Amino acid sequence: GMVAGNVIVAVFILLLVLSGLFAKRVTRIQEQLNRTLQSLSRYSRLFEMMERMRFRCKPLSELQSRCVDSDGSVSQRVSRLRHLLSNLDQRYNFVGFALLNGFLLWDLRQINALDRWLCDNCEKITQWIDVLSRFDVYVSLGTFRYNYPDYVFPDIREDRTPVMQAEALGHPLIPREKRVCNDVAPMNEASFQIITGANMAGKSTFLRTIGINYLLGCMGAPVCADSMTFTPLPLFTGLRASDSLADNESYFFAELKRLQQIVLRLRRGEKLFIILDEILRGTNSVDKQTGSLALIRQLVGAGATGIIATHDLALGKLADSLPGKVSNYRFEAAIQGDELTFSYRLQPGIAENMNACFLMKKMGIIPSDYSENN
């Protein structure tokens, strides 16, 4: 009897109408908040775990210290955000919308609370995400080390002597029972290794083996090898150039653009570790040979270090004209009767056997009695 019923009804209707007037705007704000903050709200347990753990190493301890400041812990504030977003979701229930807004002006109060939360924390959100991402990197590296305890941590040299060297280097993605490991001879500054060999003999896989282990070493992860020594340099690869209809760009032109990037970066004084697979495939053999010889000479002259796989045996002649700067290695294919076998073992020198005609005869593409004299 203290307040008349019609007054309560009038206030209820007034607040409900007021909430209805702002309903569309609240919905838009809610959608924006869900897109930007919903993922962050799920990370409260991760932050809580990071805050509770005891770390012995300095990098993890520093990350942990960034999760707590004078305003409290990150997990508490993110948990508060999750609670506010959950409260705002109550408006999707028609009965809840009517009762909560009619008596409590629920939507506007929750939006106001979220606005206060953003004002207090918006400048720190980027830092929180950075902490999570860095912690995720450490977790990934730790998991990688745990899963591959037989991998070794490489030795790092800052003086580029060598840029890359390894013993029994293998590809981490090839199962151990199938993996063939090879040594990588020292590659010092301003030197190149030229890898020749038949199709399917293992040239491209060897290049990828070097590239992926080099990147693992640069990340601070262990590598798939008995030992490895390297100098961390920017890695530039030319393994998968492709054409583009949208850019009206041929495969050959796409490859030339990548080679141009290498030359421009070297002219700016950068030191690069370069891995190239069968360069200048989009032109005739004479033009390809001339361009490849000139390119390797320029790369060596500019102080670059790298490895190139090729079918062009003429590139092996560079070892005679650039002794100590260019060295030759090969993967051989063995033809025994009607069978083709591969050892996938790297050997010094220039390849002696090719297998294209053999495979074409075996697959019936060309006559079995075909010879070069035909």
N, C-alpha and C positions, 0 to 999 in steps of 0.2 A: 503494500500500500504506500510505500515511500515515493515511487515513481509511477506515474500513470502508464498503463499499457500502450496507449496510443503514442506516447512520447518515445517509448522503446521501439515501436514499429516504425515511427517516422525516422528515427536515427538509423535504424537498420536499412530502410529503403534508401536514405540519403547516401549512406556509405556504400551500399551496393551499386547505386547509380554512378557514384563517383568512381568506383573501381571499374565499372563497365565502360566509362568514358576513356579510361586509360588502358583498357584491356589489350587493344591492338598494339599500342606502343610497348607495353610490358612484354607482350609475346615476342616482338622483334628484338627487344633487349635480351630476353631470355635465350632466344636462338643464337644470338651473337655470343653470349656468355658461355653457352654450352659448347659452341664450336671452339672457343679459345681457352676456356678454363676447365672443361670437363675432364680432359686428359690429365691436367695437373692435379685435379682433385683425387684422382685414383692413385697418386704416388705417395699418399700420406704414410702408408705402411713401409714403403721403401725408405723414406726419410727417417721414419722411426727406427728402422733396423740399422741405418747408418749411424744414428745418434747413440744407439745403445752399445754398438760393438766397440771393442778395444783394439786399436791398431798400433802396431809397433813401428811401421815404416813412416817416414816423414811425409811423403805425398798424400797418403790416405789420412793421416792425422790432420793435415792442413785442410783437406776437403771436409773432414768432419767438423772442424772449427767454423767453417763457413755456414754450417747448418744451425748454429745457435748464435744469437746476439742479445742485446739488452731487451729486445721486445719479446723474447721467448724463442722456442724452438720452431723450426720450419714445419715439422710434422704437426704441431699443434695448430699452426696457422692454416696449413693445407687442410687439416681435418675440419677446421672451422668453415673453410670455403666449401668443402663437400657437404657439410651440414646445411649451409645457407642455400646451396643449389638444390638440395633435396627438399628443403622447405618450400622453395618456389615451385617445385614440381607438383605440389599438392593442388595447385589451381587447375590441373587437368581433370580433376574429379568435379563434376558439376555440383554435387551436394556440398563438397568441401569448399568449392569456390564461393558458393552462396553464403554458407555459414561463416567461413573464415573472414571473407571480405565484408560481409554485412555487419559483423560484430567487431572485427579487429583491423579492418582495412589491410588485410594480409599482404596482398601483392605489393603495394607501395612501401610497406614497412620492410619487406624482404629486399626489394630493390634498393631501398635506402641503406640497409645493412650491407649489401654487396658493394654499394658505392663507397661506403666507408672502408670496407676491406680493401678495395682496389686503391683507394687513396693512400692507405697505410703501406701497401705491399707491392704496388705495380712496378716500382723501380728495382725491386729485388727479385722479381720473377725470372728475369734473364739469368741472374746469378744462380738461382736454384736449378734451373734447367741445365746450366753449365756444369754444376756439381754432379747432377745425375748422369749426364753424358760422359763426364770424365770417369766417374765411378764405374759406369757400364764398360768403358774401355778397359779399365783395370781388371774387371771381372772377366771380360772376354780373354784378355791376355793370360790371366791366371788359369782359366779353364783350358785354354789351349796348351799351356805348360803341363797341366795335370793330365790331360788326355794323351800327351806325347812326351812321356818322361825320358825317352831315349834321345830326343832332339837336344842339340847343344846350342849354347849361346855363343854367337860369333865374337871374334876379337875386332875391335874398332880401331882403325888407323886414321889419323887426321892429315897425314902427310901424303896421302895417295900413293903409298908404296906398300902393298898394291891397292888398286881400286877394288879389285875382286880376285879372290883365290879361295878354292875349296877342295876338300877331299871327300870322296864318296857322296857327292851332292845328289839328292833325289827329289822327285816331285811329291809334295805332301798329299796331293789328291789321288795319286796312284796307289792302289793297295800294296801293302808291303810284299806280298808274295809275288806280285807282278813287277814291282819297281826295279829298274836297273839304274844303279848309281854310277856317276862318272866324276872323275877329278876335273877341276877347272884350273888350268895353268894360270900363274900370276898375270894379271892384266894391269900394267902400270899406266901412268898418265901418258897420253898421246900414243896409244897403241891399240891395235885392233886384232881380233881373232876372226879368221874367215873359216866358216864351217861348210864343207861341201859334202855331197852324198846323194844317194839315189832317193827316189820317192819312197815315203813311208819308212825310211831308215832311222828316223828319230831326230832330225834337225830341229823342227819346230818345237817338239816337246822339250828338247834340251834348252832352247831359248827360253821357253816358259818356265822351266825349272830354275834357271838362273834368275829370271825376273821376279818370280814369286818369293824365292828365298831372299833375294836382295831386299825386297819390300818388307819381309818379315824382320830382317835384321834392322832395317831403318826404324821399324816400329818398336824395337826393343824386345821382340819375341824370339824364342829359340828357332833354329833352322833345321831342316831335314838334311843333315850331313854329319860326317865324323868330325870335321873341323871346317871353319870358314873365317876368313879375314877379309875385311872390306872397309872402304871409306864411304861414309854416307854422302851421296851426291844426288841431285835431281835425276830421276830416271825418265828417259824418253824412249818410248817404244814405237815401232812401226810394224805391228803384227796383224792388224785387221782393218786396213783401210778399205772403204767401200764407196761406191758411187752414190749419187743422189739425184733422183729425177726432179725433186722439188727445187733444188738449187742449180739444176741444169749443169751438173758436175760429173764428169766421167771418173772412173776408178783411177786412171792415170793422173788426172789433174788433182784428185784428192790426195794421192800419194805425193805428188810434187809439192803441194801445200804443206804437208807434214815435214818433208825434207827442208823446205824453206824455213819453217819454224826452227829447226835444229840449227841451221846456218846463222840465222839472225840472232839467236840466243848465244851462240858461240862468239859472234862478233861483238856482242855486248860484254864479253868477258866471263860469261858463265862457264863453269866446269860441269860437264854432263857425262852420265853413263848411258850409253845408247845401245839399244837392242833392235836390230832390223832383220826382217825375214823376207828374203827374195825381193829386193828392191827393183823398181822400174819394170814390173811385169807387163805393163800395158804398151810396150813398144817392141820393135823388131830386135833381133838378137845383136846385130852389130851396134845399133844405137844404144841398146841397153848396156852392152859391154863397155863402150866408150864412156857413157855417163857414169856407170858404176865405178870405173877406175878413177875418173876425175873426182867423184864424190869422196871416195875413201881417202885419196890423197889430201883433199881439202880438210876433211875431218881430223886426220892425223896432224896436219899442219896447224890446225886451230887448237890442238891440245886435248881433243876429245878422247874418250876411252869407250870401247864397246866391242860388240860381237855381231857379225853378220852371217846369216845362212844364205846359201845360194846354190843354184845348179850350174852356174857359169864357172867352169874350171879355170878360165883365163884369169879370173881374179886372184888365183893362187900365185901368179907371176909377181904380184906386188911384194911378196916376201923376199924376192931377189933384189928388187930395186929399193925396198925400204927395210933393210935388215934390222932386226931389233924392234921395229915398229909394227910390222905385220907378221903374223904367224898363221900357219895352215893346220887345220884339223879336219877329220873326216869321219863319217859314218858309212860303213860298207854294207852292201847286200850280197849274199852268197847265193849263186845259182847252182844247184846240184841236181843234174838231170832235169826233171820236170817240176822241181820244187824251188821256191824262193824263200830264203830264211834271212833273219836279221838278228844280229847280236846286240844292237843298240849300245855298243861300246865305242867310246870316242877314241880315235887313234890319231897320231900325228900324220901330217902329209895331206895330199890332195886325193880325192876319191878316184877310184879306178873303175868301178863297176856302175852301170846304169841299168834300169830295169823296165823302162817304159815299153820298149818293143816286146820284151819278153812277156809282160802282162797283157799287152794287146793281142799277142798271138794266143796266149792261153785262154783268153776270154772270147776268142773268135772274132775280134774286131778287124784284124788283118790276117791274111793267109799265113798258115804255120810255116810255109816254106819261103816266106818273104825274106829278102836280104837287102843290104844297102846297095848292092850291085844291080838289083832289079830295075 
